[in-house]
Amino acid sequence: MARIRHIAIGTQDPEATARFYIEGLGLRGVGRLNSATKEGSIGWQR
């Protein structure tokens, strides 16, 4: 069965978005990236 391995989401409030995915959907945070092009990027995993 095929699985989704990556989804990119653009948001103005990455912390609130992270809370939604962690608390609301039961995912866990797996990483953060702060760079000139990807400021505030957060990864999740089930």
Protein Blocks (a to p, Z undefined) as FASTA:
>chain_A
ZZdfbdcdddfblmlmmmmmmmmnopacfbdcddfklgoiacddZZ
